[in-house]
Amino acid sequence: MADGTGESTVIKAKAAPASRPFSGFERMVAWRYLRSRRREAFISVIAGFSFIGIMLGVATLIIVMAVMNGFRTELISRILGINGHMIVQPIDRPLDDYAQLADRFSKVQGVKLAIPLVEGQTLASGKGGAGTGALVRGIRAEDLAKLKTVSDHIKAGDLVGFASGEGLAIGARMAEQLGINAGDTITLVAPEGDVTPLGVNPRVKTYTVSAIFEIGMSEYDASIIYMPLEEAQLYFNAEGLVQSIELFVDNPDAVDALRQPIEAAAERQIYVTDWRQRNRTFFSALEVERNVMFMILTLIVLVAALNIISGLIMLVKDKGSDIAILRTMGATSGSIMRIFFMTGAAIGTVGTIAGVILGVVVCINVESIRQFFSWLSGQTLFDPELYFLSQLPADMNLGETVSIVLMALTLSFLATIFPAWRASRLDPVQALRYE
């Protein structure tokens, strides 16, 4: 061509072989192939679907993994917030020396709290006559004050009555079910009661509710009652005894290293279990579900990557004559391959970045989004009665997010290799003959 534009194009094309890989010329051609034209509208639609698929796949993976991580974190923190990381139970004789044992355990390096406990099942009823099953935990007042998961979440009343040995602390959902407020009375019925000539009579006793707590895990808020230790010992016919001593440690994942020091500090035969043994089935199920969800949702990104393959193959067929002209003007097969590789990789890269942004935005506002859809549908989404948590948690893990991004980019880049290779292998003579 004699005009300046044609001459410039020829110069760029001839300069292409001598230019370095991924040069400005190659990027320019790749960008031109990405732009929509009327003749290539169908190819652009496929590229658009590929972009949307990768974006939604990456965003969904980030959101689902963050929510499942949030579930695990919340459940562990709440379950272990009121249950000890390690539980000490007697073997040779009852725990009648629990005060001395708790004192020795609390001095072991890595143990921050040792709580003697008396536990028992009861039937709790309020002033309206409604009843519900409850787990009564007898605990010393000073230990309950140190149990921040409970003492820092008092919704009504206070622990003054509990400290005097006259009041109980119950969960908010139990108080709601029984129609009880702080200062009201609650009646407890224990199946193991007083022995009479006519048999064993259930023990029935009425207590004042001193405090109402709300942990945020509905299962605990609806079933746990805290009672002063000495009163619990009397109520359950265990005077001077406790059933177990729960230990709270600095690092719950390092409980194995504390077993030997704790057994040595006991100076007697004891049986020690930890939180992993007591909740193994539950947390194993969570881990399996998390891994399966990751594998299933990865298929979304894989399908989007396959769309990139089909779109690029159609683009190669459509641009056969252009490729042939570039080759006859001096472009190498490597240059052609890089052009189509950048075309497909751009879709995958931009889609992944958009997916990360969308996923982060949703994770940050996940509770507001849940409330909006609950209002829109008129139904309670993520019911605390079923899921045990009062709000939808999301905990993004940096390493996991990076893994998702690398996986999406890898699939996208791999998807471009075959179409780009086919473009580089195109025979210019055959392409121009049938044009």
DOTORMAR-104643 format. One record per residue (C-alpha): residue in three letters; x, y, z. Coordinates in Angstrom, 1 decimal, padded with zeros to 4 digits. Example, Ala and Ser with C-alpha at 12.3 -4.5 7.8 and 13.67 -1.06 7.14 Angstrom:
<pts>
<aa ALA, x 012.3, y -004.5, z 007.8> $
<aa SER, x 013.7, y -001.1, z 007.1> $
</pts>
This chain:
<pts>
<aa MET, x 000.0, y 000.0, z 000.0> $
<aa ALA, x 001.2, y 003.5, z -000.9> $
<aa ASP, x -000.5, y 005.4, z 002.0> $
<aa GLY, x 001.1, y 006.0, z 005.3> $
<aa THR, x -001.1, y 003.6, z 007.2> $
<aa GLY, x -000.3, y 000.7, z 004.9> $
<aa GLU, x 003.4, y 001.5, z 005.0> $
<aa SER, x 003.3, y 001.6, z 008.8> $
<aa THR, x 001.5, y -001.8, z 008.9> $
<aa VAL, x 004.1, y -003.3, z 006.6> $
<aa ILE, x 007.0, y -001.9, z 008.6> $
<aa LYS, x 005.4, y -003.3, z 011.9> $
<aa ALA, x 004.8, y -006.7, z 010.3> $
<aa LYS, x 008.3, y -006.9, z 008.9> $
<aa ALA, x 009.7, y -005.8, z 012.3> $
<aa ALA, x 007.8, y -008.5, z 014.1> $
<aa PRO, x 010.3, y -011.3, z 013.6> $
<aa ALA, x 013.1, y -009.2, z 014.9> $
<aa SER, x 011.1, y -007.9, z 017.9> $
<aa ARG, x 011.2, y -009.6, z 021.3> $
<aa PRO, x 008.5, y -012.0, z 022.5> $
<aa PHE, x 005.2, y -010.3, z 023.6> $
<aa SER, x 006.2, y -007.1, z 021.9> $
<aa GLY, x 004.0, y -004.1, z 021.2> $
<aa PHE, x 003.1, y -005.5, z 017.8> $
<aa GLU, x 001.9, y -008.8, z 019.2> $
<aa ARG, x -000.1, y -007.1, z 021.9> $
<aa MET, x -001.7, y -004.8, z 019.4> $
<aa VAL, x -002.8, y -007.6, z 017.1> $
<aa ALA, x -004.1, y -009.6, z 020.1> $
<aa TRP, x -006.1, y -006.6, z 021.3> $
<aa ARG, x -007.6, y -006.1, z 017.8> $
<aa TYR, x -008.8, y -009.7, z 017.9> $
<aa LEU, x -010.4, y -009.2, z 021.3> $
<aa ARG, x -012.5, y -006.2, z 020.1> $
<aa SER, x -016.0, y -007.0, z 018.9> $
<aa ARG, x -016.9, y -006.5, z 015.2> $
<aa ARG, x -020.1, y -007.3, z 013.4> $
<aa ARG, x -018.6, y -010.2, z 011.4> $
<aa GLU, x -017.1, y -011.7, z 014.6> $
<aa ALA, x -020.1, y -011.1, z 016.8> $
<aa PHE, x -020.7, y -014.8, z 017.6> $
<aa ILE, x -017.0, y -015.2, z 018.6> $
<aa SER, x -017.3, y -012.2, z 020.9> $
<aa VAL, x -020.4, y -013.7, z 022.5> $
<aa ILE, x -018.4, y -016.8, z 023.3> $
<aa ALA, x -015.5, y -014.7, z 024.7> $
<aa GLY, x -018.0, y -012.8, z 026.8> $
<aa PHE, x -019.5, y -016.0, z 028.2> $
<aa SER, x -016.0, y -017.3, z 028.9> $
<aa PHE, x -015.2, y -014.1, z 030.8> $
<aa ILE, x -018.5, y -014.3, z 032.8> $
<aa GLY, x -018.0, y -018.0, z 033.6> $
<aa ILE, x -014.5, y -017.5, z 034.9> $
<aa MET, x -015.5, y -014.4, z 036.9> $
<aa LEU, x -018.5, y -016.2, z 038.5> $
<aa GLY, x -016.5, y -019.4, z 039.1> $
<aa VAL, x -013.7, y -017.5, z 040.9> $
<aa ALA, x -016.1, y -015.4, z 042.9> $
<aa THR, x -018.2, y -018.4, z 043.9> $
<aa LEU, x -015.1, y -020.3, z 045.0> $
<aa ILE, x -013.9, y -017.4, z 047.1> $
<aa ILE, x -017.3, y -016.8, z 048.7> $
<aa VAL, x -018.1, y -020.5, z 049.4> $
<aa MET, x -014.6, y -021.2, z 050.8> $
<aa ALA, x -014.8, y -018.0, z 053.0> $
<aa VAL, x -018.2, y -018.9, z 054.3> $
<aa MET, x -017.1, y -022.5, z 055.1> $
<aa ASN, x -013.9, y -021.1, z 056.8> $
<aa GLY, x -016.1, y -018.7, z 058.7> $
<aa PHE, x -018.4, y -021.6, z 059.8> $
<aa ARG, x -015.4, y -023.6, z 061.1> $
<aa THR, x -013.8, y -020.6, z 062.8> $
<aa GLU, x -017.0, y -019.6, z 064.5> $
<aa LEU, x -017.9, y -023.1, z 065.6> $
<aa ILE, x -014.5, y -023.8, z 067.0> $
<aa SER, x -014.4, y -020.5, z 068.8> $
<aa ARG, x -017.9, y -020.9, z 070.3> $
<aa ILE, x -017.6, y -024.6, z 071.0> $
<aa LEU, x -014.2, y -024.2, z 072.6> $
<aa GLY, x -015.3, y -020.9, z 074.2> $
<aa ILE, x -017.4, y -022.7, z 076.8> $
<aa ASN, x -015.9, y -026.2, z 076.6> $
<aa GLY, x -012.4, y -026.9, z 077.7> $
<aa HIS, x -009.6, y -027.8, z 075.2> $
<aa MET, x -008.7, y -030.7, z 077.5> $
<aa ILE, x -010.9, y -032.7, z 079.9> $
<aa VAL, x -009.4, y -034.4, z 082.9> $
<aa GLN, x -011.5, y -037.3, z 084.5> $
<aa PRO, x -010.6, y -039.6, z 087.4> $
<aa ILE, x -009.6, y -043.3, z 087.1> $
<aa ASP, x -008.6, y -044.6, z 090.6> $
<aa ARG, x -011.0, y -042.5, z 092.8> $
<aa PRO, x -013.5, y -039.6, z 092.5> $
<aa LEU, x -012.2, y -036.1, z 092.1> $
<aa ASP, x -012.5, y -035.1, z 095.8> $
<aa ASP, x -009.2, y -033.1, z 095.6> $
<aa TYR, x -010.4, y -031.0, z 092.6> $
<aa ALA, x -009.4, y -027.7, z 094.2> $
<aa GLN, x -005.7, y -028.8, z 094.6> $
<aa LEU, x -005.7, y -030.4, z 091.1> $
<aa ALA, x -007.1, y -027.3, z 089.4> $
<aa ASP, x -004.5, y -025.2, z 091.2> $
<aa ARG, x -001.6, y -027.5, z 090.0> $
<aa PHE, x -003.0, y -027.7, z 086.5> $
<aa SER, x -003.3, y -023.9, z 086.2> $
<aa LYS, x 000.5, y -023.6, z 087.0> $
<aa VAL, x 001.4, y -025.8, z 084.0> $
<aa GLN, x 003.0, y -023.7, z 081.3> $
<aa GLY, x 000.5, y -023.3, z 078.4> $
<aa VAL, x -002.6, y -023.8, z 080.6> $
<aa LYS, x -004.5, y -020.5, z 081.2> $
<aa LEU, x -007.5, y -021.8, z 083.1> $
<aa ALA, x -008.6, y -025.0, z 085.0> $
<aa ILE, x -012.3, y -025.3, z 085.8> $
<aa PRO, x -013.8, y -028.0, z 088.0> $
<aa LEU, x -017.3, y -029.0, z 086.8> $
<aa VAL, x -020.4, y -030.8, z 087.9> $
<aa GLU, x -022.8, y -031.6, z 085.1> $
<aa GLY, x -026.3, y -033.1, z 084.9> $
<aa GLN, x -029.4, y -033.3, z 082.8> $
<aa THR, x -032.6, y -031.6, z 084.0> $
<aa LEU, x -036.0, y -030.5, z 082.9> $
<aa ALA, x -036.4, y -026.8, z 083.2> $
<aa SER, x -039.7, y -025.0, z 083.3> $
<aa GLY, x -040.8, y -021.4, z 083.6> $
<aa LYS, x -043.7, y -019.6, z 085.3> $
<aa GLY, x -045.9, y -020.4, z 082.3> $
<aa GLY, x -045.5, y -024.1, z 082.7> $
<aa ALA, x -043.5, y -024.6, z 079.5> $
<aa GLY, x -040.6, y -027.0, z 079.8> $
<aa THR, x -037.4, y -027.8, z 078.0> $
<aa GLY, x -034.4, y -030.1, z 078.5> $
<aa ALA, x -031.3, y -028.4, z 079.9> $
<aa LEU, x -027.7, y -029.2, z 080.8> $
<aa VAL, x -026.8, y -027.8, z 084.2> $
<aa ARG, x -023.1, y -027.0, z 084.7> $
<aa GLY, x -021.9, y -026.4, z 088.2> $
<aa ILE, x -019.0, y -024.0, z 088.2> $
<aa ARG, x -017.3, y -021.7, z 090.7> $
<aa ALA, x -018.2, y -018.0, z 090.5> $
<aa GLU, x -014.6, y -016.9, z 089.9> $
<aa ASP, x -014.2, y -019.4, z 087.1> $
<aa LEU, x -017.4, y -018.2, z 085.4> $
<aa ALA, x -016.1, y -014.7, z 085.5> $
<aa LYS, x -012.9, y -015.8, z 083.7> $
<aa LEU, x -015.0, y -017.7, z 081.1> $
<aa LYS, x -015.2, y -014.6, z 078.9> $
<aa THR, x -017.5, y -016.2, z 076.3> $
<aa VAL, x -020.2, y -016.1, z 078.9> $
<aa SER, x -019.3, y -013.4, z 081.3> $
<aa ASP, x -018.7, y -010.8, z 078.6> $
<aa HIS, x -022.1, y -011.6, z 076.9> $
<aa ILE, x -024.6, y -011.0, z 079.7> $
<aa LYS, x -027.7, y -009.8, z 078.0> $
<aa ALA, x -029.8, y -009.2, z 081.1> $
<aa GLY, x -029.1, y -009.2, z 084.9> $
<aa ASP, x -025.7, y -009.7, z 086.4> $
<aa LEU, x -023.5, y -012.3, z 088.1> $
<aa VAL, x -023.8, y -010.8, z 091.6> $
<aa GLY, x -026.5, y -013.3, z 092.6> $
<aa PHE, x -024.5, y -016.1, z 091.0> $
<aa ALA, x -021.5, y -015.2, z 093.1> $
<aa SER, x -023.5, y -015.2, z 096.3> $
<aa GLY, x -024.6, y -018.8, z 095.5> $
<aa GLU, x -028.3, y -018.0, z 095.1> $
<aa GLY, x -028.8, y -017.4, z 091.4> $
<aa LEU, x -028.4, y -019.1, z 088.0> $
<aa ALA, x -027.2, y -018.0, z 084.6> $
<aa ILE, x -029.3, y -019.3, z 081.6> $
<aa GLY, x -029.1, y -018.8, z 077.8> $
<aa ALA, x -031.1, y -016.2, z 076.0> $
<aa ARG, x -033.0, y -018.7, z 073.8> $
<aa MET, x -034.0, y -020.8, z 076.8> $
<aa ALA, x -035.2, y -017.6, z 078.6> $
<aa GLU, x -037.2, y -016.8, z 075.5> $
<aa GLN, x -038.7, y -020.3, z 075.2> $
<aa LEU, x -039.7, y -020.3, z 078.9> $
<aa GLY, x -040.8, y -016.7, z 079.1> $
<aa ILE, x -038.3, y -015.8, z 081.8> $
<aa ASN, x -036.5, y -012.5, z 082.5> $
<aa ALA, x -033.7, y -011.8, z 084.9> $
<aa GLY, x -035.0, y -011.9, z 088.5> $
<aa ASP, x -037.7, y -014.5, z 087.6> $
<aa THR, x -037.7, y -018.0, z 088.9> $
<aa ILE, x -037.0, y -021.3, z 087.1> $
<aa THR, x -037.9, y -024.8, z 088.3> $
<aa LEU, x -035.4, y -027.7, z 087.7> $
<aa VAL, x -036.4, y -031.3, z 087.8> $
<aa ALA, x -033.6, y -033.9, z 088.0> $
<aa PRO, x -034.4, y -037.6, z 087.3> $
<aa GLU, x -031.9, y -038.7, z 090.0> $
<aa GLY, x -033.4, y -037.4, z 093.2> $
<aa ASP, x -034.1, y -038.4, z 096.8> $
<aa VAL, x -034.4, y -042.0, z 097.8> $
<aa THR, x -037.6, y -042.8, z 099.8> $
<aa PRO, x -039.2, y -046.0, z 101.0> $
<aa LEU, x -041.4, y -045.7, z 097.8> $
<aa GLY, x -038.4, y -045.4, z 095.5> $
<aa VAL, x -036.4, y -042.6, z 094.0> $
<aa ASN, x -038.3, y -039.4, z 093.6> $
<aa PRO, x -037.2, y -036.8, z 091.1> $
<aa ARG, x -035.6, y -033.8, z 092.7> $
<aa VAL, x -037.5, y -030.6, z 092.1> $
<aa LYS, x -036.1, y -027.2, z 093.1> $
<aa THR, x -036.8, y -023.6, z 092.2> $
<aa TYR, x -034.0, y -021.0, z 091.6> $
<aa THR, x -033.8, y -017.3, z 090.8> $
<aa VAL, x -032.4, y -016.4, z 087.4> $
<aa SER, x -029.6, y -014.0, z 088.1> $
<aa ALA, x -028.3, y -013.5, z 084.6> $
<aa ILE, x -029.2, y -014.2, z 081.0> $
<aa PHE, x -026.3, y -014.7, z 078.6> $
<aa GLU, x -026.2, y -014.9, z 074.8> $
<aa ILE, x -023.2, y -016.7, z 073.3> $
<aa GLY, x -024.5, y -016.5, z 069.7> $
<aa MET, x -024.7, y -020.2, z 069.1> $
<aa SER, x -028.3, y -021.2, z 069.4> $
<aa GLU, x -027.7, y -024.8, z 070.6> $
<aa TYR, x -025.9, y -023.5, z 073.7> $
<aa ASP, x -028.1, y -020.5, z 074.3> $
<aa ALA, x -031.1, y -022.8, z 074.3> $
<aa SER, x -029.8, y -025.6, z 076.5> $
<aa ILE, x -027.1, y -024.6, z 079.1> $
<aa ILE, x -027.7, y -023.4, z 082.6> $
<aa TYR, x -024.8, y -022.4, z 084.9> $
<aa MET, x -025.2, y -023.1, z 088.6> $
<aa PRO, x -022.9, y -022.3, z 091.5> $
<aa LEU, x -020.6, y -025.3, z 092.1> $
<aa GLU, x -021.6, y -026.0, z 095.7> $
<aa GLU, x -025.3, y -025.8, z 094.9> $
<aa ALA, x -024.8, y -028.1, z 091.9> $
<aa GLN, x -023.0, y -030.6, z 094.2> $
<aa LEU, x -026.0, y -030.6, z 096.5> $
<aa TYR, x -028.5, y -030.7, z 093.7> $
<aa PHE, x -026.9, y -033.7, z 092.0> $
<aa ASN, x -026.0, y -035.6, z 095.3> $
<aa ALA, x -022.2, y -035.1, z 094.7> $
<aa GLU, x -021.1, y -033.2, z 097.8> $
<aa GLY, x -017.4, y -032.5, z 097.8> $
<aa LEU, x -017.0, y -034.0, z 094.3> $
<aa VAL, x -016.7, y -032.9, z 090.7> $
<aa GLN, x -017.0, y -035.1, z 087.6> $
<aa SER, x -014.2, y -033.5, z 085.6> $
<aa ILE, x -011.8, y -030.6, z 085.3> $
<aa GLU, x -011.8, y -028.7, z 082.0> $
<aa LEU, x -008.5, y -027.1, z 080.9> $
<aa PHE, x -008.3, y -024.1, z 078.6> $
<aa VAL, x -004.9, y -023.8, z 077.0> $
<aa ASP, x -003.0, y -021.0, z 075.1> $
<aa ASN, x -002.8, y -023.0, z 071.8> $
<aa PRO, x -005.6, y -025.5, z 071.2> $
<aa ASP, x -003.7, y -027.1, z 068.3> $
<aa ALA, x -000.8, y -028.0, z 070.7> $
<aa VAL, x -002.7, y -030.1, z 073.2> $
<aa ASP, x -000.6, y -033.2, z 072.6> $
<aa ALA, x 002.5, y -031.5, z 074.0> $
<aa LEU, x 000.6, y -030.7, z 077.3> $
<aa ARG, x -000.5, y -034.3, z 078.0> $
<aa GLN, x 002.6, y -035.4, z 079.8> $
<aa PRO, x 003.0, y -032.2, z 081.9> $
<aa ILE, x -000.6, y -032.4, z 083.0> $
<aa GLU, x -000.4, y -036.1, z 083.9> $
<aa ALA, x 002.7, y -035.3, z 085.9> $
<aa ALA, x 001.0, y -032.4, z 087.7> $
<aa ALA, x -002.0, y -034.6, z 088.7> $
<aa GLU, x 000.2, y -036.9, z 090.8> $
<aa ARG, x -002.5, y -039.5, z 090.5> $
<aa GLN, x -004.2, y -041.6, z 087.8> $
<aa ILE, x -006.3, y -039.5, z 085.4> $
<aa TYR, x -007.8, y -039.9, z 081.9> $
<aa VAL, x -007.2, y -037.0, z 079.6> $
<aa THR, x -009.2, y -036.3, z 076.4> $
<aa ASP, x -009.0, y -033.2, z 074.1> $
<aa TRP, x -011.4, y -031.2, z 072.0> $
<aa ARG, x -010.3, y -033.0, z 068.7> $
<aa GLN, x -011.3, y -036.4, z 070.1> $
<aa ARG, x -014.6, y -035.2, z 071.4> $
<aa ASN, x -015.5, y -033.4, z 068.1> $
<aa ARG, x -013.7, y -035.5, z 065.6> $
<aa THR, x -016.7, y -036.6, z 063.6> $
<aa PHE, x -018.1, y -033.1, z 063.4> $
<aa PHE, x -015.0, y -031.3, z 062.2> $
<aa SER, x -014.1, y -034.2, z 059.8> $
<aa ALA, x -017.5, y -033.8, z 058.2> $
<aa LEU, x -016.8, y -030.1, z 057.8> $
<aa GLU, x -013.4, y -030.7, z 056.2> $
<aa VAL, x -014.8, y -033.3, z 053.7> $
<aa GLU, x -017.7, y -031.0, z 052.8> $
<aa ARG, x -015.2, y -028.1, z 052.2> $
<aa ASN, x -013.0, y -030.2, z 049.9> $
<aa VAL, x -015.9, y -031.6, z 047.9> $
<aa MET, x -017.3, y -028.1, z 047.4> $
<aa PHE, x -014.0, y -026.9, z 046.2> $
<aa MET, x -013.8, y -029.7, z 043.6> $
<aa ILE, x -017.3, y -029.2, z 042.4> $
<aa LEU, x -017.0, y -025.4, z 042.1> $
<aa THR, x -013.7, y -025.8, z 040.2> $
<aa LEU, x -015.8, y -027.3, z 037.4> $
<aa ILE, x -017.4, y -023.9, z 036.8> $
<aa VAL, x -013.9, y -022.4, z 036.0> $
<aa LEU, x -013.1, y -025.5, z 033.9> $
<aa VAL, x -016.2, y -025.1, z 031.8> $
<aa ALA, x -015.4, y -021.4, z 031.3> $
<aa ALA, x -011.9, y -022.4, z 030.2> $
<aa LEU, x -013.3, y -024.8, z 027.6> $
<aa ASN, x -015.4, y -021.9, z 026.3> $
<aa ILE, x -012.1, y -020.1, z 025.7> $
<aa ILE, x -010.8, y -023.1, z 023.7> $
<aa SER, x -013.9, y -023.1, z 021.5> $
<aa GLY, x -013.9, y -019.4, z 021.0> $
<aa LEU, x -010.2, y -019.3, z 020.0> $
<aa ILE, x -010.6, y -022.2, z 017.6> $
<aa MET, x -013.4, y -020.3, z 015.9> $
<aa LEU, x -011.3, y -017.1, z 015.9> $
<aa VAL, x -008.4, y -019.0, z 014.3> $
<aa LYS, x -010.7, y -020.3, z 011.5> $
<aa ASP, x -012.1, y -016.8, z 011.0> $
<aa LYS, x -008.7, y -015.2, z 010.9> $
<aa GLY, x -007.0, y -017.8, z 008.7> $
<aa SER, x -006.3, y -015.3, z 005.9> $
<aa ASP, x -005.0, y -012.7, z 008.3> $
<aa ILE, x -002.6, y -015.2, z 009.8> $
<aa ALA, x -001.4, y -016.2, z 006.3> $
<aa ILE, x -000.8, y -012.6, z 005.4> $
<aa LEU, x 001.1, y -012.0, z 008.6> $
<aa ARG, x 003.3, y -015.1, z 008.0> $
<aa THR, x 004.0, y -014.0, z 004.4> $
<aa MET, x 005.0, y -010.6, z 005.7> $
<aa GLY, x 007.6, y -012.2, z 008.0> $
<aa ALA, x 005.8, y -013.0, z 011.3> $
<aa THR, x 007.1, y -016.2, z 012.8> $
<aa SER, x 005.0, y -019.1, z 014.0> $
<aa GLY, x 006.1, y -018.3, z 017.5> $
<aa SER, x 004.8, y -014.7, z 017.1> $
<aa ILE, x 001.4, y -016.0, z 015.8> $
<aa MET, x 001.2, y -018.5, z 018.8> $
<aa ARG, x 001.9, y -015.7, z 021.3> $
<aa ILE, x -000.7, y -013.4, z 019.7> $
<aa PHE, x -003.5, y -016.0, z 020.2> $
<aa PHE, x -002.1, y -017.0, z 023.6> $
<aa MET, x -002.4, y -013.4, z 024.7> $
<aa THR, x -005.9, y -013.2, z 023.3> $
<aa GLY, x -007.2, y -016.1, z 025.3> $
<aa ALA, x -005.1, y -015.4, z 028.4> $
<aa ALA, x -006.5, y -011.8, z 028.5> $
<aa ILE, x -010.0, y -013.3, z 028.9> $
<aa GLY, x -008.9, y -015.6, z 031.7> $
<aa THR, x -006.8, y -012.9, z 033.5> $
<aa VAL, x -009.4, y -010.1, z 033.4> $
<aa GLY, x -012.2, y -012.7, z 034.4> $
<aa THR, x -010.1, y -013.9, z 037.3> $
<aa ILE, x -009.4, y -010.3, z 038.6> $
<aa ALA, x -013.1, y -009.4, z 038.2> $
<aa GLY, x -014.0, y -012.6, z 040.1> $
<aa VAL, x -011.6, y -011.8, z 043.0> $
<aa ILE, x -013.1, y -008.3, z 043.3> $
<aa LEU, x -016.7, y -009.6, z 043.2> $
<aa GLY, x -015.8, y -012.3, z 045.7> $
<aa VAL, x -014.2, y -009.9, z 048.2> $
<aa VAL, x -017.1, y -007.4, z 047.9> $
<aa VAL, x -019.6, y -010.2, z 048.6> $
<aa CYS, x -017.6, y -011.6, z 051.5> $
<aa ILE, x -017.3, y -008.2, z 053.2> $
<aa ASN, x -021.0, y -007.6, z 052.9> $
<aa VAL, x -022.3, y -011.2, z 053.1> $
<aa GLU, x -024.5, y -010.5, z 056.2> $
<aa SER, x -026.1, y -007.4, z 054.7> $
<aa ILE, x -026.8, y -009.4, z 051.5> $
<aa ARG, x -028.4, y -012.2, z 053.5> $
<aa GLN, x -030.6, y -009.7, z 055.3> $
<aa PHE, x -031.6, y -008.1, z 052.0> $
<aa PHE, x -032.6, y -011.4, z 050.4> $
<aa SER, x -034.4, y -012.4, z 053.6> $
<aa TRP, x -036.4, y -009.1, z 053.4> $
<aa LEU, x -037.0, y -009.6, z 049.6> $
<aa SER, x -038.2, y -013.2, z 049.9> $
<aa GLY, x -040.1, y -012.7, z 053.2> $
<aa GLN, x -038.4, y -015.7, z 054.6> $
<aa THR, x -035.5, y -016.2, z 057.1> $
<aa LEU, x -032.5, y -017.3, z 055.1> $
<aa PHE, x -029.8, y -019.0, z 057.2> $
<aa ASP, x -032.1, y -019.7, z 060.1> $
<aa PRO, x -030.2, y -019.7, z 063.4> $
<aa GLU, x -032.4, y -022.6, z 064.7> $
<aa LEU, x -030.9, y -024.8, z 062.0> $
<aa TYR, x -027.3, y -023.5, z 061.7> $
<aa PHE, x -026.6, y -022.6, z 065.4> $
<aa LEU, x -025.1, y -019.3, z 064.5> $
<aa SER, x -026.9, y -015.9, z 064.7> $
<aa GLN, x -025.3, y -014.5, z 061.6> $
<aa LEU, x -023.6, y -015.7, z 058.4> $
<aa PRO, x -019.8, y -015.7, z 058.9> $
<aa ALA, x -017.2, y -015.2, z 056.2> $
<aa ASP, x -013.5, y -015.6, z 056.8> $
<aa MET, x -011.3, y -015.1, z 053.8> $
<aa ASN, x -007.9, y -017.0, z 053.9> $
<aa LEU, x -005.1, y -015.3, z 051.9> $
<aa GLY, x -003.4, y -018.5, z 051.0> $
<aa GLU, x -006.6, y -020.1, z 049.8> $
<aa THR, x -007.6, y -017.1, z 047.8> $
<aa VAL, x -004.2, y -017.1, z 046.1> $
<aa SER, x -004.6, y -020.8, z 045.3> $
<aa ILE, x -007.9, y -020.1, z 043.7> $
<aa VAL, x -006.5, y -017.3, z 041.6> $
<aa LEU, x -003.5, y -019.5, z 040.5> $
<aa MET, x -005.8, y -022.4, z 039.7> $
<aa ALA, x -008.1, y -020.1, z 037.5> $
<aa LEU, x -005.1, y -018.6, z 035.7> $
<aa THR, x -003.5, y -021.9, z 035.1> $
<aa LEU, x -006.7, y -023.4, z 033.6> $
<aa SER, x -007.2, y -020.3, z 031.5> $
<aa PHE, x -003.6, y -020.3, z 030.2> $
<aa LEU, x -003.7, y -024.1, z 029.5> $
<aa ALA, x -006.9, y -023.6, z 027.5> $
<aa THR, x -005.2, y -021.2, z 025.1> $
<aa ILE, x -002.3, y -023.4, z 024.3> $
<aa PHE, x -004.0, y -025.7, z 021.8> $
<aa PRO, x -005.8, y -023.1, z 019.7> $
<aa ALA, x -002.7, y -020.9, z 019.7> $
<aa TRP, x -000.6, y -023.9, z 018.6> $
<aa ARG, x -003.1, y -024.6, z 015.8> $
<aa ALA, x -002.9, y -021.0, z 014.6> $
<aa SER, x 000.9, y -021.1, z 014.5> $
<aa ARG, x 000.8, y -024.3, z 012.5> $
<aa LEU, x -001.5, y -022.8, z 009.8> $
<aa ASP, x -000.1, y -023.1, z 006.3> $
<aa PRO, x -000.2, y -019.7, z 004.6> $
<aa VAL, x -000.6, y -021.2, z 001.1> $
<aa GLN, x -003.5, y -023.4, z 002.1> $
<aa ALA, x -005.2, y -020.6, z 004.0> $
<aa LEU, x -005.0, y -018.1, z 001.1> $
<aa ARG, x -006.0, y -020.8, z -001.5> $
<aa TYR, x -009.3, y -021.4, z 000.1> $
<aa GLU, x -010.0, y -017.8, z 001.1> $
</pts>
